């Protein structure tokens, strides 16, 4: 699922991100998401800021 977000890339600060929901929607409407920066190709967790080289949840691969 693709989602719009107003976050910035944690590496290059670009706002040109693709966002993917990676968890179930909780009772309060919250859900986890990962972002991929379209400028520098960094893939990271929305809240934790963890950077992934590969991500099974999103199907992302850095190579």
C-alpha positions as CSV (number, residue, x, y, z in Angstrom):
1,X,0.0,0.0,0.0
2,X,1.4,3.4,-1.0
3,X,0.9,6.3,1.4
4,X,1.6,10.0,1.3
5,X,3.7,11.4,4.2
6,X,5.3,14.7,5.0
7,X,8.5,13.2,6.5
8,X,12.0,13.9,5.4
9,X,14.7,11.4,4.4
10,X,17.0,10.7,7.4
11,X,20.0,10.6,5.1
12,X,19.6,13.5,2.6
13,X,16.6,15.3,4.0
14,X,14.6,15.1,0.8
15,X,10.8,15.1,1.0
16,X,10.5,12.9,-2.1
17,X,9.6,9.7,-0.4
18,X,7.7,6.6,-1.1
19,X,5.9,5.2,2.0
20,X,4.7,1.7,2.6
21,X,2.5,0.4,5.4
22,X,4.3,-2.5,7.0
23,X,1.9,-3.4,9.8
24,X,-1.7,-3.8,10.7
25,X,-3.9,-0.7,11.5
26,X,-4.2,-0.5,15.2
27,X,-7.4,0.5,17.1
28,X,-6.2,4.1,17.4
29,X,-5.6,4.2,13.6
30,X,-1.8,4.1,13.9
31,X,0.2,1.8,11.6
32,X,3.9,1.2,11.1
33,X,5.5,2.4,7.8
34,X,8.7,2.3,6.0
35,X,10.0,5.0,3.6
36,X,12.2,4.8,0.5
37,X,13.8,8.1,-0.6
38,X,13.5,8.6,-4.3
39,X,16.6,10.9,-4.3
40,X,19.2,8.7,-2.5
41,X,17.4,5.4,-2.4
42,X,17.7,5.1,1.5
43,X,15.0,2.7,2.9
44,X,14.2,3.3,6.6
45,X,11.6,2.8,9.4
46,X,9.3,5.8,9.9
47,X,9.7,6.0,13.7
48,X,12.8,4.0,14.6
49,X,15.0,5.6,11.9
50,X,16.5,2.2,11.3
51,X,18.1,2.0,7.8
52,X,17.6,-1.3,5.8
53,X,19.8,-2.6,3.0
54,X,17.1,-5.2,2.3
55,X,13.5,-5.4,3.6
56,X,11.3,-8.4,3.4
57,X,8.3,-6.5,4.5
58,X,8.4,-4.0,1.6
59,X,10.3,-6.2,-0.9
60,X,13.1,-3.5,-1.0
61,X,16.6,-4.5,-2.1
62,X,19.4,-1.9,-2.2
63,X,21.2,-3.5,-5.2
